[in-house]
Amino acid sequence: MPTLIAHRGMSSLAPENTLSAFSLCKDSKVRWFECDVDILQDGTVIISHDDCLDRCTDKKGRLYDISHNDLSTIDAGSWFSDDYIGERLPTIQQLISLINEKELNVNIEIKSCAESAKLSHLLIDNLILALEKLDPQRELIVSSFNFLALSEFKNKRPQTKVACLFENNNIWDDWHSIIEWCKAEYIHPEDKGLTREMVNKFKASGVKINVWTVNSLSRANELFNWGVDGVFTDIAHKFPSKYKY
């Protein structure tokens, strides 16, 4: 069955990367969602795509300048809708509790920590520590554009399936070497510029393929007919029931 992955949760219906956006997956019968993890200065792992607060909260500034105690003062929902006033940036522990409760599956993207290598190492270690609480029946993929971070994660937690993320302008001839280096079970290419020939090459290498970000039902149908395993989408609620549980 093709896999439908709600990009940053149900991000067309609720503020992206929030518990509300993830909870709506269950309501829409979407089994998988994607989210992004980064780290605060005190080592708290949180769910956020950006490394600053400006775009998706009522505050500005860098994640690396705040700590866990600041989270209760940051509104991550009022920018999106009055219905989500007071929504908070979730911690990794809150995320895992929700996944276990709702019986969902997750793709966690490790963001490339811009602050320092030291904090990047701490992000990986604290993520691994938190994942010990994940229900073993839940399915998990960890992905990243940062192949150094992804390789370190895989070496430290080899039982977790990982995915190499690629933009269309950086899939060079060494993509297969990168997949091997990271011991990745998946490749996650960008939809833009993706061709049937490229999909055939990926499939021939033995990796599974999840494509981001596909917001056209006809394009998703085409990709599935080419043999891709899954798509990330901002409009999971609009997909027909054959893609859902």
C-alpha positions as a Markdown table, in Angstrom:
| # | Residue | x | y | z |
|---|---|---|---|---|
| 1 | Met | 0.0 | 0.0 | 0.0 |
| 2 | Pro | 1.4 | 3.4 | -0.9 |
| 3 | Thr | 2.4 | 5.5 | 2.1 |
| 4 | Leu | 0.9 | 8.9 | 2.6 |
| 5 | Ile | 3.0 | 11.1 | 5.0 |
| 6 | Ala | 1.5 | 14.3 | 6.4 |
| 7 | His | 4.2 | 16.9 | 6.0 |
| 8 | Arg | 4.8 | 18.7 | 9.3 |
| 9 | Gly | 1.5 | 17.1 | 10.4 |
| 10 | Met | -1.8 | 18.2 | 8.9 |
| 11 | Ser | -0.2 | 21.5 | 8.2 |
| 12 | Ser | -3.0 | 22.9 | 6.0 |
| 13 | Leu | -5.5 | 22.4 | 8.8 |
| 14 | Ala | -3.4 | 23.3 | 11.9 |
| 15 | Pro | -0.2 | 25.1 | 12.6 |
| 16 | Glu | 2.7 | 23.1 | 11.3 |
| 17 | Asn | 4.8 | 20.9 | 13.7 |
| 18 | Thr | 2.4 | 21.2 | 16.6 |
| 19 | Leu | 0.6 | 18.5 | 18.6 |
| 20 | Ser | -2.7 | 19.7 | 17.1 |
| 21 | Ala | -1.4 | 19.2 | 13.6 |
| 22 | Phe | -0.2 | 15.7 | 14.5 |
| 23 | Ser | -3.4 | 14.8 | 16.3 |
| 24 | Leu | -5.4 | 15.6 | 13.2 |
| 25 | Cys | -3.7 | 12.8 | 11.3 |
| 26 | Lys | -5.6 | 10.3 | 13.4 |
| 27 | Asp | -8.9 | 12.1 | 12.7 |
| 28 | Ser | -8.1 | 12.0 | 9.0 |
| 29 | Lys | -7.1 | 8.4 | 9.0 |
| 30 | Val | -3.5 | 9.2 | 8.0 |
| 31 | Arg | -1.1 | 6.7 | 9.5 |
| 32 | Trp | 2.2 | 8.7 | 9.0 |
| 33 | Phe | 3.4 | 12.2 | 9.6 |
| 34 | Glu | 6.7 | 14.0 | 9.3 |
| 35 | Cys | 8.2 | 16.5 | 11.7 |
| 36 | Asp | 11.5 | 18.3 | 12.3 |
| 37 | Val | 13.7 | 18.3 | 15.4 |
| 38 | Asp | 16.1 | 20.9 | 16.6 |
| 39 | Ile | 17.6 | 21.8 | 20.0 |
| 40 | Leu | 17.5 | 24.6 | 22.5 |
| 41 | Gln | 20.6 | 25.9 | 24.4 |
| 42 | Asp | 19.9 | 23.7 | 27.4 |
| 43 | Gly | 19.7 | 20.5 | 25.4 |
| 44 | Thr | 15.9 | 20.4 | 25.1 |
| 45 | Val | 14.9 | 18.7 | 21.8 |
| 46 | Ile | 11.9 | 20.4 | 20.3 |
| 47 | Ile | 9.8 | 20.1 | 17.2 |
| 48 | Ser | 10.5 | 23.0 | 14.8 |
| 49 | His | 11.4 | 23.3 | 11.1 |
| 50 | Asp | 13.2 | 26.7 | 11.5 |
| 51 | Asp | 16.1 | 27.4 | 13.8 |
| 52 | Cys | 14.4 | 30.7 | 14.7 |
| 53 | Leu | 11.0 | 31.7 | 16.1 |
| 54 | Asp | 10.1 | 34.4 | 13.7 |
| 55 | Arg | 7.9 | 32.6 | 11.1 |
| 56 | Cys | 5.7 | 30.3 | 13.2 |
| 57 | Thr | 5.4 | 31.9 | 16.6 |
| 58 | Asp | 4.6 | 35.3 | 18.3 |
| 59 | Lys | 8.3 | 35.8 | 19.2 |
| 60 | Lys | 11.5 | 36.4 | 17.3 |
| 61 | Gly | 15.0 | 35.1 | 17.8 |
| 62 | Arg | 17.0 | 31.9 | 17.6 |
| 63 | Leu | 16.1 | 28.5 | 19.2 |
| 64 | Tyr | 19.7 | 28.3 | 20.4 |
| 65 | Asp | 19.2 | 31.4 | 22.7 |
| 66 | Ile | 16.2 | 30.0 | 24.6 |
| 67 | Ser | 15.6 | 27.2 | 27.0 |
| 68 | His | 12.8 | 24.8 | 28.1 |
| 69 | Asn | 11.5 | 27.4 | 30.6 |
| 70 | Asp | 10.8 | 29.8 | 27.7 |
| 71 | Leu | 8.5 | 27.4 | 25.9 |
| 72 | Ser | 5.4 | 28.3 | 28.0 |
| 73 | Thr | 5.7 | 31.9 | 27.0 |
| 74 | Ile | 5.8 | 31.2 | 23.2 |
| 75 | Asp | 2.6 | 31.0 | 21.2 |
| 76 | Ala | 3.0 | 28.8 | 18.1 |
| 77 | Gly | -0.6 | 28.8 | 17.0 |
| 78 | Ser | -2.1 | 32.3 | 16.9 |
| 79 | Trp | -0.3 | 33.2 | 13.6 |
| 80 | Phe | -2.3 | 30.4 | 12.0 |
| 81 | Ser | -5.8 | 30.7 | 13.4 |
| 82 | Asp | -7.7 | 32.0 | 16.5 |
| 83 | Asp | -8.6 | 28.3 | 17.1 |
| 84 | Tyr | -5.0 | 27.6 | 18.0 |
| 85 | Ile | -4.1 | 30.5 | 20.2 |
| 86 | Gly | -1.8 | 29.3 | 22.9 |
| 87 | Glu | -0.5 | 26.3 | 21.0 |
| 88 | Arg | 3.0 | 25.5 | 22.2 |
| 89 | Leu | 6.2 | 24.3 | 20.5 |
| 90 | Pro | 6.3 | 20.6 | 21.4 |
| 91 | Thr | 9.2 | 18.8 | 23.0 |
| 92 | Ile | 10.4 | 15.4 | 21.7 |
| 93 | Gln | 8.9 | 13.8 | 24.9 |
| 94 | Gln | 5.5 | 15.3 | 24.2 |
| 95 | Leu | 5.7 | 14.2 | 20.6 |
| 96 | Ile | 6.5 | 10.6 | 21.5 |
| 97 | Ser | 3.7 | 10.5 | 24.1 |
| 98 | Leu | 1.2 | 11.6 | 21.4 |
| 99 | Ile | 2.5 | 9.0 | 18.8 |
| 100 | Asn | 2.1 | 6.2 | 21.4 |
| 101 | Glu | -1.4 | 7.4 | 22.4 |
| 102 | Lys | -2.7 | 8.0 | 18.8 |
| 103 | Glu | -0.9 | 4.9 | 17.4 |
| 104 | Leu | 0.7 | 6.8 | 14.6 |
| 105 | Asn | 4.0 | 6.4 | 12.6 |
| 106 | Val | 6.5 | 9.1 | 12.2 |
| 107 | Asn | 9.4 | 10.4 | 10.0 |
| 108 | Ile | 11.6 | 12.6 | 12.2 |
| 109 | Glu | 13.9 | 14.9 | 10.3 |
| 110 | Ile | 17.1 | 15.9 | 12.1 |
| 111 | Lys | 17.7 | 19.6 | 11.3 |
| 112 | Ser | 21.2 | 20.6 | 10.6 |
| 113 | Cys | 22.0 | 22.5 | 13.8 |
| 114 | Ala | 23.6 | 25.8 | 12.7 |
| 115 | Glu | 24.9 | 26.7 | 16.2 |
| 116 | Ser | 27.8 | 24.3 | 16.7 |
| 117 | Ala | 29.0 | 20.7 | 16.2 |
| 118 | Lys | 28.8 | 20.3 | 19.9 |
| 119 | Leu | 25.1 | 21.1 | 20.0 |
| 120 | Ser | 24.5 | 18.9 | 16.9 |
| 121 | His | 26.0 | 15.9 | 18.8 |
| 122 | Leu | 23.8 | 16.7 | 21.8 |
| 123 | Leu | 20.7 | 16.8 | 19.5 |
| 124 | Ile | 21.5 | 13.3 | 18.2 |
| 125 | Asp | 22.2 | 11.9 | 21.7 |
| 126 | Asn | 19.1 | 13.5 | 23.3 |
| 127 | Leu | 16.9 | 12.3 | 20.4 |
| 128 | Ile | 18.2 | 8.8 | 20.8 |
| 129 | Leu | 17.5 | 8.9 | 24.5 |
| 130 | Ala | 13.9 | 10.1 | 24.0 |
| 131 | Leu | 13.3 | 7.4 | 21.4 |
| 132 | Glu | 13.7 | 4.8 | 24.0 |
| 133 | Lys | 10.1 | 5.7 | 25.1 |
| 134 | Leu | 8.7 | 5.1 | 21.7 |
| 135 | Asp | 6.3 | 2.1 | 21.5 |
| 136 | Pro | 8.2 | -0.6 | 19.6 |
| 137 | Gln | 5.0 | -1.2 | 17.5 |
| 138 | Arg | 5.2 | 2.3 | 16.1 |
| 139 | Glu | 7.1 | 2.6 | 12.8 |
| 140 | Leu | 9.9 | 5.2 | 12.6 |
| 141 | Ile | 12.1 | 6.7 | 10.0 |
| 142 | Val | 14.8 | 9.2 | 10.8 |
| 143 | Ser | 15.9 | 11.5 | 7.9 |
| 144 | Ser | 18.3 | 14.4 | 7.3 |
| 145 | Phe | 19.9 | 16.5 | 4.7 |
| 146 | Asn | 23.0 | 16.5 | 6.9 |
| 147 | Phe | 24.6 | 13.2 | 6.1 |
| 148 | Leu | 27.2 | 13.6 | 8.8 |
| 149 | Ala | 24.5 | 13.8 | 11.4 |
| 150 | Leu | 22.5 | 11.0 | 9.8 |
| 151 | Ser | 25.5 | 8.7 | 9.7 |
| 152 | Glu | 26.3 | 9.3 | 13.3 |
| 153 | Phe | 22.7 | 8.7 | 14.3 |
| 154 | Lys | 22.6 | 5.4 | 12.4 |
| 155 | Asn | 25.9 | 4.3 | 14.0 |
| 156 | Lys | 24.5 | 5.0 | 17.4 |
| 157 | Arg | 21.1 | 3.6 | 16.8 |
| 158 | Pro | 21.4 | 1.0 | 14.0 |
| 159 | Gln | 18.0 | -0.5 | 14.6 |
| 160 | Thr | 16.3 | 2.6 | 13.3 |
| 161 | Lys | 15.6 | 3.0 | 9.6 |
| 162 | Val | 17.1 | 6.1 | 8.1 |
| 163 | Ala | 16.6 | 8.2 | 5.0 |
| 164 | Cys | 18.9 | 10.5 | 3.0 |
| 165 | Leu | 17.2 | 13.7 | 2.0 |
| 166 | Phe | 18.0 | 15.3 | -1.4 |
| 167 | Glu | 17.0 | 18.5 | -3.1 |
| 168 | Asn | 16.8 | 18.1 | -6.9 |
| 169 | Asn | 20.0 | 20.2 | -7.4 |
| 170 | Asn | 22.2 | 18.1 | -5.2 |
| 171 | Ile | 21.4 | 14.6 | -6.4 |
| 172 | Trp | 24.8 | 14.0 | -8.0 |
| 173 | Asp | 26.3 | 10.7 | -9.2 |
| 174 | Asp | 27.5 | 10.0 | -5.7 |
| 175 | Trp | 24.0 | 9.6 | -4.3 |
| 176 | His | 24.4 | 5.9 | -4.1 |
| 177 | Ser | 27.7 | 6.2 | -2.2 |
| 178 | Ile | 26.0 | 8.5 | 0.3 |
| 179 | Ile | 23.2 | 6.1 | 0.8 |
| 180 | Glu | 25.7 | 3.3 | 1.5 |
| 181 | Trp | 27.8 | 5.5 | 3.8 |
| 182 | Cys | 24.7 | 6.3 | 5.9 |
| 183 | Lys | 23.5 | 2.7 | 5.8 |
| 184 | Ala | 20.2 | 4.2 | 4.7 |
| 185 | Glu | 17.1 | 2.1 | 3.8 |
| 186 | Tyr | 15.4 | 5.1 | 2.2 |
| 187 | Ile | 16.0 | 7.9 | -0.2 |
| 188 | His | 13.8 | 11.0 | 0.1 |
| 189 | Pro | 14.2 | 13.0 | -3.1 |
| 190 | Glu | 12.5 | 16.3 | -4.0 |
| 191 | Asp | 9.5 | 16.1 | -6.3 |
| 192 | Lys | 10.7 | 18.9 | -8.5 |
| 193 | Gly | 12.7 | 17.6 | -11.4 |
| 194 | Leu | 12.2 | 13.9 | -10.4 |
| 195 | Thr | 11.9 | 11.7 | -13.5 |
| 196 | Arg | 10.9 | 8.1 | -14.0 |
| 197 | Glu | 14.4 | 7.2 | -15.0 |
| 198 | Met | 15.7 | 8.5 | -11.6 |
| 199 | Val | 13.0 | 6.5 | -9.8 |
| 200 | Asn | 14.1 | 3.4 | -11.7 |
| 201 | Lys | 17.7 | 4.0 | -10.7 |
| 202 | Phe | 16.8 | 4.4 | -7.0 |
| 203 | Lys | 14.6 | 1.3 | -7.1 |
| 204 | Ala | 17.4 | -0.7 | -8.8 |
| 205 | Ser | 19.7 | 0.2 | -5.9 |
| 206 | Gly | 17.3 | -1.5 | -3.4 |
| 207 | Val | 16.3 | 1.5 | -1.4 |
| 208 | Lys | 12.7 | 2.6 | -0.8 |
| 209 | Ile | 11.6 | 6.0 | -2.1 |
| 210 | Asn | 9.5 | 8.7 | -0.4 |
| 211 | Val | 9.1 | 11.9 | -2.4 |
| 212 | Trp | 8.7 | 15.4 | -0.9 |
| 213 | Thr | 6.5 | 17.5 | -1.1 |
| 214 | Val | 3.7 | 16.4 | -3.4 |
| 215 | Asn | 0.6 | 18.6 | -3.3 |
| 216 | Ser | -1.1 | 17.4 | -6.5 |
| 217 | Leu | -3.2 | 14.3 | -6.4 |
| 218 | Ser | -2.5 | 13.5 | -10.1 |
| 219 | Arg | 1.3 | 13.9 | -9.5 |
| 220 | Ala | 1.1 | 11.6 | -6.5 |
| 221 | Asn | -0.8 | 9.0 | -8.6 |
| 222 | Glu | 1.9 | 9.2 | -11.3 |
| 223 | Leu | 4.7 | 8.8 | -8.8 |
| 224 | Phe | 3.0 | 5.8 | -7.2 |
| 225 | Asn | 2.5 | 4.3 | -10.7 |
| 226 | Trp | 6.3 | 4.8 | -11.2 |
| 227 | Gly | 6.9 | 2.7 | -8.1 |
| 228 | Val | 7.7 | 5.2 | -5.3 |
| 229 | Asp | 6.8 | 3.9 | -1.9 |
| 230 | Gly | 5.4 | 7.1 | -0.4 |
| 231 | Val | 4.9 | 10.9 | -0.7 |
| 232 | Phe | 5.0 | 13.7 | 1.8 |
| 233 | Thr | 2.2 | 16.1 | 1.3 |
| 234 | Asp | 0.6 | 19.3 | 2.9 |
| 235 | Ile | -2.9 | 18.1 | 1.8 |
| 236 | Ala | -3.2 | 14.6 | 3.2 |
| 237 | His | -6.8 | 15.3 | 4.1 |
| 238 | Lys | -7.7 | 15.6 | 0.4 |
| 239 | Phe | -6.3 | 12.2 | -0.6 |
| 240 | Pro | -8.9 | 9.5 | -1.3 |
| 241 | Ser | -9.6 | 6.7 | 1.2 |
| 242 | Lys | -7.5 | 4.1 | -0.7 |
| 243 | Tyr | -4.3 | 5.8 | 0.7 |
| 244 | Lys | -5.6 | 5.8 | 4.3 |
| 245 | Tyr | -6.3 | 3.2 | 6.9 |
